[in-house]
Amino acid sequence: AWWTPARAAPMTGSPRRVAGAIARAVRTAWIAGTEARSRALRCAPRDAAGRVTRWHRGFGTAAPREGDDDGMVDIDAFLAPYRNYEKTGLPDFRRLGTLNRTDEQYKDDAYDLRRVYDLLRALGEPHLWEKTEHTGARWGPGFQTIHVAGTKGKGSTVGFLAGILRASGYNTATYKSPHVHSVAERVVCGPIPPDAQLDERGAHLDPTTRLATHGKIDAETARIVLDAQEKEKGKLTYFEILTVLAMVKFRQLGAEMAVVECGVGGEHDATNIFTQESIAAVVMTAIGKDHVDALGGTLGHIVRAKCGIVQMHRPTFVAPQTRGDVLQRDDVNALLCSEIWAEGGRWITEYDLDVKAFPTGEIEWTAEGKPVQLVDYEIWTDGSDDLWSGKHLAWVKRDLKGVRMSLVGPHQRENAVNALRVMEFIRCGGGQGPEDSDGGYRWSKITDGTMRVGLENATSPGCFETVLPPLRGRVWTDEVATRERWSRSIDVECGIVADGAHTVESAQAFFETVGEIFPGDPLAVVVAMASDKDRAGFLMEVIKAKPEVIVLTTVPIAGGTERSMSTSALKEAWDFCEEKVRGAEAYAKKKADEKGKPELFNPWSPPRVLVEDDFDAAIDAAVIGLRKGK
């Protein structure tokens, strides 16, 4: 077969987790009951008296040492029994208690940061940054945090920020969600190794495999978590425990900076655990109507939840709201201004520093068959030596020419601009001085060169991931596996792209990217969605892209089918959209006839719509439909 699920994912209507569910079968190892506890404790290292000893890796190491796996517990297996909202879907705000105290009957479902704090205290509060006097290398033995919230673009922004910090030589940790292939993707720590292979531009050829991506925890930490779960009577969730375990890993590996992505919302999210002095910056990406039922029911409640991570006096960076309804964008900007001000955050605007992106329009294809966009960036800062000196001098422009970004599309340029603004601000000491003033400790290892390398190295699984390049992107490669895969696919002229778009705004960004990478090419779209997404709004954006073929299918989500939307529900949504378009078409024809200008009417050419419950058959149908035109 020319295509397998292990190689590709469809254009989905769910987060990156859905793309991963399609890309590979989720391996799930179940541990349950007292036997699991005894197994976890039996593998723990013990002293001469038979007592469990704490496994510990030396601070500052970036990879496991030989023998470290002794007494370790697999995170995937350990977390499998816990309540996982990524698999089952979030309850509404009444049950989660995101607006007010939840009813007694729903108390097991409610968000409660108290239990997260209790578990952190049991593990020694690894998330806190102990602020001390500057020692010449950095402040304190802990790590500072850049906290990222928003509806779309969080994962890519985290990738850009971490890529720049790692390229600058800082031991940088990242915590992202959800994962695509393995839970180890969520918890990554380490700088780019000094012996890493680089290309002629200085870009890291393999930006992930040499970093410390850990899918295991020590047995004593597992025991503490089990004790806490017993004390909480089973209320700790998968995400809450994983967040705490990530903080433990960061501290064990001596992270200097952590870039942490919120899960859902922000105010009640398990990642909202950092103190004011621990936060280096807060970043808000594009905000839209996702998880609206869980966060309160309105756009205002969504913005309120996102801004819950804003800290007093700490620099806050907000991405431009460029997609979705125009009135909604204005509402979001107004609500953001109000909420950030109410929280006491410091909104960093273009009047503090500015970054502009100018796409060259060139698209290159790598040896692996991945598209790369070339972008020029301008960084505008104050002309004085100290950005915060108060001297009224002309602004100075610095250029980053020809940055080759593997994250493609206009939305990724916007995310990169936001990341560059954060890095430039921190580099100049913004918000890093005494009492949160400017001009304090500078992250001086960040340079224009490391910014370039960081942007070029950034990756984000499930974001316009080219599973099979078109013929023009299939260049010669020394990789035998890649050549074999392409030889089996030689009769497939089209490219196959996987993307986790699942909102109206993300669908707009996806199809804008399709227009840049595959201009004028015929399009087939395979759609699978989660049951709690706006399927009608999403399909309307698919219609606007004018595909020739649409295939509706279903896939597992997070290893289960609880959240998977059925093909019948998708077909019902399509019928609704088609009726809506037909009505608009009839109205447009009527108006053209009334004006006596029938040439103004452009009839709609509907795509061929197919329904396939089997995902393999859905991909086959899409490719055959494009190849034969029927």
C-alpha positions in Angstrom: 0.0 0.0 0.0 1.3 3.4 -0.9 -0.1 5.0 2.3 -0.3 3.8 5.9 -1.8 5.5 9.0 1.7 5.5 10.5 2.8 7.9 7.8 0.0 10.4 7.5 -2.9 12.2 9.1 -5.9 14.0 7.6 -6.9 17.6 7.8 -8.6 17.3 11.1 -11.1 19.2 13.2 -9.3 18.6 16.6 -6.1 19.6 18.3 -2.7 18.2 17.6 -3.6 15.1 19.6 -6.1 14.2 16.9 -3.4 14.4 14.2 -1.2 12.2 16.3 -4.0 9.7 16.8 -4.2 9.4 13.0 -0.5 9.4 12.4 0.1 6.4 14.6 -1.7 3.9 16.7 -1.6 5.1 20.3 0.3 2.7 22.5 -1.5 2.4 25.9 -0.2 0.4 28.8 -2.7 0.1 31.6 -1.6 -0.1 35.2 -4.4 -0.4 37.8 -5.0 -1.5 41.3 -2.7 -2.5 44.1 -0.7 -4.8 41.9 0.4 -1.8 39.9 1.5 0.0 43.1 3.5 -2.9 44.2 5.2 -3.2 40.8 6.1 0.5 40.9 7.6 0.1 44.4 9.3 -3.2 43.7 11.4 -1.5 40.9 12.5 1.3 43.2 16.2 1.4 44.3 16.6 0.5 48.0 19.3 1.1 50.6 20.8 -1.6 52.9 17.8 -1.4 55.2 15.4 -2.1 52.4 14.0 1.4 52.3 13.1 3.1 49.0 15.8 5.7 48.1 15.2 8.7 46.0 16.5 8.4 42.5 18.4 11.6 41.5 20.1 12.8 38.4 22.8 15.4 38.8 21.7 19.0 38.1 22.6 20.4 34.7 22.9 17.1 32.8 21.1 17.1 29.4 20.7 13.4 28.8 20.3 10.2 30.9 23.4 8.5 32.0 24.1 4.8 31.7 22.1 2.8 34.3 19.6 5.6 34.9 16.7 3.4 33.8 17.1 1.2 36.8 14.0 1.7 39.0 12.3 4.0 36.5 8.6 4.0 35.8 7.1 4.7 32.3 5.0 7.8 32.4 2.6 6.7 29.7 1.8 3.5 31.7 1.8 5.3 35.0 -0.7 8.0 33.9 -3.0 5.7 31.9 -5.6 5.0 34.7 -6.1 8.7 35.6 -9.0 10.8 34.4 -8.0 12.2 31.0 -10.2 15.0 29.6 -8.3 14.9 26.4 -9.8 11.5 25.8 -13.3 12.1 27.2 -13.8 15.8 26.6 -14.3 18.6 29.1 -17.5 19.0 31.1 -19.2 22.3 30.9 -18.3 25.3 33.2 -21.1 24.4 35.7 -19.4 21.1 36.5 -15.8 22.4 36.2 -16.5 25.4 38.5 -14.7 27.8 36.2 -17.1 30.7 37.1 -18.3 29.9 40.6 -18.3 27.2 43.2 -19.5 23.9 41.6 -22.4 21.9 42.9 -21.6 19.2 45.4 -22.7 16.5 42.9 -20.0 17.7 40.5 -17.2 18.2 42.9 -15.1 15.3 41.4 -15.0 17.0 38.0 -14.2 20.5 39.3 -10.9 22.3 38.7 -9.1 22.8 42.0 -5.5 24.2 42.0 -5.3 23.4 45.7 -4.6 19.7 45.0 -1.9 20.7 42.4 -0.2 22.9 45.0 -0.4 20.1 47.6 1.3 17.7 45.2 4.0 20.2 44.4 4.6 20.8 48.1 4.9 17.0 48.6 7.6 17.0 45.9 9.5 20.0 47.3 7.9 22.8 45.2 10.2 22.3 42.1 8.4 25.0 40.1 9.5 27.9 42.3 12.4 30.2 41.2 14.3 31.2 44.3 15.3 34.8 43.6 18.7 35.6 45.0 21.5 38.1 44.2 22.9 37.9 40.7 25.7 35.3 40.8 27.3 36.0 37.4 25.6 33.2 35.6 21.9 33.6 36.4 19.7 34.2 39.4 18.8 31.5 41.8 18.9 27.7 41.5 15.5 27.3 39.9 14.2 28.4 36.5 12.2 31.4 35.2 9.1 30.8 33.1 7.6 32.2 30.0 3.9 31.3 30.3 2.0 31.0 27.0 -1.9 31.0 26.7 -4.3 31.4 23.9 -6.6 29.5 21.5 -4.3 28.9 18.5 -0.6 29.2 17.9 0.5 28.2 21.4 2.6 25.2 20.4 4.3 27.0 17.6 5.1 30.0 19.7 6.6 27.7 22.4 8.7 26.1 19.7 10.0 29.5 18.5 10.8 30.7 22.0 12.5 27.5 23.1 14.4 27.3 19.8 15.9 30.7 20.3 16.8 30.1 24.0 18.4 26.8 23.2 20.4 28.2 20.3 21.6 30.8 22.7 23.0 28.1 25.0 20.5 28.3 27.8 19.3 25.0 29.4 15.7 25.4 28.3 12.7 23.3 29.2 9.4 23.1 27.4 6.0 21.8 28.5 3.5 21.5 25.7 0.1 19.8 25.2 -1.3 17.7 23.7 1.3 15.3 22.3 1.2 13.7 18.9 3.3 10.5 19.2 4.5 10.1 22.8 4.0 11.9 26.1 7.8 12.5 26.0 7.1 15.3 23.5 5.5 17.3 26.2 8.5 17.4 28.6 11.7 18.4 26.8 14.8 19.9 28.5 18.3 20.9 27.4 20.3 23.2 25.1 21.3 22.2 21.6 24.3 20.0 22.2 27.7 21.5 21.3 28.5 18.5 19.0 25.2 18.7 17.1 25.3 18.5 13.3 24.7 21.8 11.7 24.1 22.7 8.0 25.9 25.5 6.1 23.6 28.1 7.7 24.2 26.9 11.2 20.8 25.4 11.6 20.5 22.2 13.7 19.9 19.2 11.5 18.1 17.3 14.2 16.7 19.7 16.8 14.9 17.2 19.0 16.5 13.8 19.4 19.6 14.9 21.3 17.6 16.9 23.9 16.5 15.3 27.1 13.0 14.0 26.3 12.0 11.9 29.2 9.2 9.4 29.3 10.1 8.0 32.7 10.0 9.0 36.3 11.8 7.7 39.4 9.9 5.3 41.6 9.9 7.5 44.7 8.2 10.3 42.7 5.6 7.8 41.5 5.0 6.7 45.1 4.4 10.3 46.3 2.0 10.8 43.4 0.1 7.6 44.3 -0.1 8.7 47.9 -1.4 12.1 46.9 -4.0 10.5 44.6 -5.2 8.3 47.5 -5.4 11.3 49.8 -7.4 13.2 47.1 -9.7 10.2 46.6 -8.8 9.9 42.9 -9.5 13.5 41.9 -6.1 14.3 40.5 -6.3 14.2 36.7 -3.9 13.1 34.0 -3.0 16.7 33.1 -2.5 17.8 36.7 -0.2 15.0 37.5 1.8 15.4 34.3 2.2 19.1 34.8 3.7 18.4 38.3 6.0 15.7 36.9 7.2 18.1 34.3 8.2 20.6 36.9 10.1 17.9 38.8 12.0 17.0 35.6 12.9 20.6 34.9 14.4 21.0 38.3 16.3 17.7 38.2 17.8 18.7 34.8 18.8 22.2 36.0 16.7 24.2 33.6 17.4 27.9 33.5 14.3 28.9 31.5 11.0 27.0 31.0 8.5 27.8 28.3 5.1 26.4 29.5 2.0 26.1 27.4 -1.4 26.3 29.1 -3.8 23.4 28.7 -7.3 24.9 28.6 -8.0 28.5 29.6 -5.5 29.7 32.1 -6.9 30.9 35.3 -7.9 27.5 36.6 -5.4 25.5 34.5 -2.9 23.2 36.2 0.0 25.3 34.8 -1.1 28.4 36.6 1.2 27.7 39.5 4.0 30.2 39.1 4.7 33.1 41.4 5.2 36.7 40.2 8.9 36.5 40.6 9.1 33.2 38.6 7.5 34.7 35.5 9.8 36.3 33.0 7.0 37.1 30.5 3.4 36.1 29.7 2.4 35.5 26.1 -1.1 35.6 24.6 -1.6 34.1 21.2 -4.6 34.4 19.0 -7.9 33.9 20.9 -11.1 32.4 19.5 -14.2 30.5 20.5 -12.9 27.1 21.5 -13.8 25.2 24.7 -16.4 27.9 25.1 -18.8 25.6 27.1 -16.0 24.7 29.6 -14.8 28.2 30.1 -18.1 30.0 30.7 -20.2 30.2 27.6 -19.1 33.5 26.1 -16.1 35.2 24.4 -15.7 37.4 27.5 -15.4 34.4 29.8 -12.8 32.9 27.4 -10.6 36.0 27.5 -11.1 36.2 31.3 -9.8 32.7 31.7 -6.8 33.2 29.4 -5.8 36.4 31.2 -5.9 34.6 34.5 -2.1 33.8 34.1 -1.2 37.5 33.9 1.0 38.5 36.8 1.3 42.0 38.4 3.9 44.2 36.7 5.1 41.3 34.5 5.6 42.0 30.8 2.7 40.6 28.7 2.9 40.2 24.9 -0.3 39.9 22.8 -0.4 38.4 19.3 -2.5 40.3 16.7 -6.0 39.0 16.3 -6.1 38.7 12.5 -8.6 35.9 11.8 -12.2 35.2 12.5 -15.1 37.7 12.5 -14.1 41.4 12.4 -16.4 42.3 15.3 -15.1 39.4 17.3 -11.5 40.5 16.8 -12.4 44.0 18.0 -14.2 42.5 21.0 -11.2 40.3 21.9 -8.7 43.3 21.7 -11.0 45.4 24.0 -11.5 42.5 26.5 -7.7 41.8 26.5 -6.9 45.4 27.3 -9.4 45.4 30.1 -8.4 42.1 31.7 -4.6 42.7 31.5 -5.1 46.1 33.1 -7.3 44.6 35.8 -4.6 41.9 36.6 -1.9 44.6 36.8 0.1 43.2 33.8 2.3 45.3 31.6 1.1 45.1 28.0 4.2 45.4 25.8 3.1 47.2 22.6 4.8 48.2 19.3 5.7 51.5 21.0 8.0 49.6 23.3 9.6 47.6 20.5 8.4 46.4 17.1 9.1 43.4 14.8 7.8 43.2 11.3 7.8 40.2 8.9 8.1 40.4 5.1 7.7 37.1 3.2 9.8 36.9 0.1 7.3 34.6 -1.6 9.9 31.9 -2.1 9.1 28.3 -1.1 11.9 25.8 -1.0 11.8 22.0 -0.5 14.2 20.2 1.8 15.8 16.8 1.1 13.2 15.3 3.4 10.4 16.7 1.2 9.4 19.5 3.7 8.4 23.0 2.5 10.4 25.9 3.8 9.3 29.6 3.6 11.9 32.4 3.3 11.1 35.5 5.5 12.8 38.8 6.2 12.4 40.3 9.6 12.9 43.8 10.9 13.5 44.5 14.6 13.0 48.1 15.7 14.4 49.2 19.0 15.5 52.4 20.7 18.7 53.9 19.4 20.3 54.2 22.8 22.7 51.6 24.3 20.1 50.9 27.0 16.6 50.3 25.7 15.2 51.7 28.9 17.5 54.8 29.4 14.7 57.3 28.6 16.9 59.0 26.0 14.8 60.3 23.1 16.8 59.0 20.2 15.7 57.7 16.8 14.8 54.1 16.6 17.3 51.7 15.1 16.4 48.9 12.7 18.1 45.5 12.6 17.5 43.0 9.8 17.2 39.2 9.8 17.3 38.4 6.1 16.3 35.2 4.4 15.2 33.2 7.5 14.3 29.7 6.3 11.4 28.6 8.5 10.1 25.0 8.4 6.9 26.2 10.1 5.1 27.7 7.1 2.1 30.0 6.5 1.2 33.5 7.5 0.0 32.5 10.9 3.5 31.1 11.7 5.1 34.4 10.7 2.8 36.1 13.2 3.8 33.6 15.9 7.4 34.2 15.0 7.0 38.0 15.3 5.5 37.6 18.8 8.3 35.3 19.8 11.0 37.7 18.5 9.4 40.6 20.5 9.6 38.5 23.7 13.2 37.5 23.1 14.3 41.1 22.2 12.6 42.5 25.3 14.3 39.9 27.6 17.6 40.3 25.9 17.6 44.0 26.7 16.7 43.3 30.4 13.0 44.3 30.1 11.2 43.5 33.3 14.3 41.8 34.7 15.4 44.6 37.1 14.8 45.0 40.8 11.1 45.2 41.7 10.2 44.3 38.1 11.9 47.4 36.7 13.7 47.4 33.4 17.4 47.4 32.7 18.3 44.6 35.1 19.7 41.2 34.3 20.1 40.7 30.6 19.8 37.4 28.8 22.8 38.6 26.8 23.6 35.3 25.0 20.5 35.9 22.8 21.8 37.5 19.6 20.5 38.0 16.0 22.3 34.8 15.0 20.7 32.7 17.7 17.3 34.2 16.9 17.8 33.1 13.3 18.8 29.6 14.3 16.0 29.3 16.7 13.3 30.3 14.2 14.8 27.9 11.6 15.0 25.0 14.1 11.5 25.3 15.4 9.1 22.4 14.8 5.6 21.7 15.9 4.2 18.2 15.1 0.7 18.3 13.5 1.2 21.8 12.1 1.0 21.6 8.3 3.1 18.4 8.5 3.9 17.2 5.0 3.5 13.5 5.2 4.0 13.0 1.4 5.5 15.8 -0.7 4.2 16.5 -4.2 6.4 15.4 -7.1 8.2 18.7 -7.2 9.2 18.3 -3.6 10.6 14.8 -3.9 14.3 15.5 -4.4 17.1 12.9 -4.1 17.9 11.9 -0.6 20.5 9.6 1.0 17.8 8.3 3.5 17.0 4.8 2.3 13.7 4.7 4.2 12.6 7.9 2.6 13.5 6.7 -0.9 11.6 3.5 -0.4 8.5 5.3 0.8 8.6 7.6 -2.2 9.2 4.7 -4.6 6.0 3.0 -3.3 4.2 6.3 -3.8 5.5 7.2 -7.3 2.0 7.0 -8.8 0.6 9.5 -6.3 1.1 13.0 -7.9 -0.4 14.9 -5.0 1.1 15.9 -1.7 -0.5 14.8 1.6 -0.5 17.2 4.5 -1.6 16.6 8.1 -2.8 19.4 10.3 -4.6 19.7 13.6 -6.8 22.7 12.7 -10.1 22.6 14.6 -11.6 26.1 14.8 -12.8 28.6 12.2 -9.7 30.7 12.7 -7.3 27.8 12.4 -9.1 26.6 9.3 -8.6 30.0 7.7 -4.9 29.9 8.5 -4.6 26.4 7.1 -6.1 27.2 3.8 -4.1 30.4 3.5 -1.0 28.2 3.9 -2.3 25.8 1.3 -2.6 28.7 -1.1 1.0 29.7 -0.4 2.6 26.3 -0.6 0.4 24.7 -3.4 -0.9 27.8 -5.4 -3.5 26.8 -8.0 -3.3 23.1 -7.3 -6.5 21.1 -7.1 -7.5 20.3 -3.5 -9.0 17.4 -1.7 -9.8 17.7 2.1 -10.2 14.7 4.4 -12.1 15.9 7.6 -12.3 14.2 11.0 -13.4 16.1 14.1 -13.9 15.9 17.8 -17.5 15.9 18.9 -17.2 19.2 20.9 -16.0 21.3 17.9 -17.9 23.7 15.7 -18.3 21.4 12.7 -20.6 23.6 10.7 -18.3 26.7 11.1 -15.3 24.6 10.2 -17.0 23.1 7.1 -18.0 26.5 5.9 -14.3 27.4 5.8 -13.6 24.2 3.8 -16.2 25.3 1.3 -14.5 28.7 0.9 -11.3 26.9 -0.1 -13.1 25.4 -3.1 -11.9 21.8 -2.9 -12.7 19.3 -5.6 -13.2 16.5 -3.2 -14.3 16.4 0.5 -14.2 13.1 2.4 -15.8 12.9 5.8 -14.4 10.2 8.1 -13.7 9.5 11.8 -10.6 8.7 13.8 -9.8 7.9 17.4 -8.8 10.8 19.7 -6.3 10.3 22.5 -6.5 6.5 21.9 -10.3 6.3 22.3 -13.5 7.1 20.5 -15.4 8.9 23.3 -14.8 12.3 21.6 -14.7 11.1 18.0 -17.4 12.7 15.9 -19.4 10.2 13.8 -19.5 10.5 10.0 -23.3 10.8 10.2 -22.9 13.9 12.4 -20.4 15.4 9.9 -22.7 14.6 7.0 -25.6 16.3 8.8 -23.4 19.4 9.3 -22.4 19.3 5.6 -26.1 19.2 4.6 -26.7 22.2 6.8 -23.8 24.1 5.2 -24.9 23.1 1.7 -28.4 24.4 2.3 -27.0 27.6 3.6 -24.8 28.1 0.6 -27.7 27.3 -1.8 -29.8 29.9 -0.1 -27.1 32.5 -0.5 -26.7 31.5 -4.1 -30.4 31.9 -4.9 -30.4 35.3 -3.2 -27.4 36.4 -5.3 -29.0 35.3 -8.5 -32.2 37.1 -7.7 -30.3 40.3 -7.1 -28.3 40.0 -10.3 -31.5 39.4 -12.3 -33.2 42.4 -10.7 -30.2 44.6 -11.8 -30.4 43.2 -15.3 -26.8 42.0 -15.1 -27.0 38.2 -15.0 -23.2 38.1 -15.7 -22.6 39.3 -12.1 -23.9 35.9 -10.8 -21.3 33.2 -10.4 -22.9 29.9 -9.7 -21.4 27.6 -7.0 -19.7 24.5 -8.1 -20.2 22.1 -5.2 -17.4 19.6 -4.4 -17.8 15.8 -4.5 -18.6 14.8 -1.0 -17.8 11.3 0.1 -18.4 9.5 3.5 -15.9 6.8 4.6 -15.9 5.3 8.1 -12.5 3.7 7.4 -9.6 6.2 7.4 -7.5 4.3 4.9 -10.4 4.2 2.5 -11.0 8.0 3.0 -7.4 8.8 2.0 -7.6 6.5 -1.0 -10.9 8.1 -2.1 -9.5 11.6 -1.9 -6.4 10.7 -3.9 -8.3 8.8 -6.5 -10.8 11.6 -6.8 -8.1 14.1 -7.6 -6.3 11.8 -10.0 -9.3 10.7 -12.1 -11.4 13.8 -11.6 -14.4 11.7 -10.6 
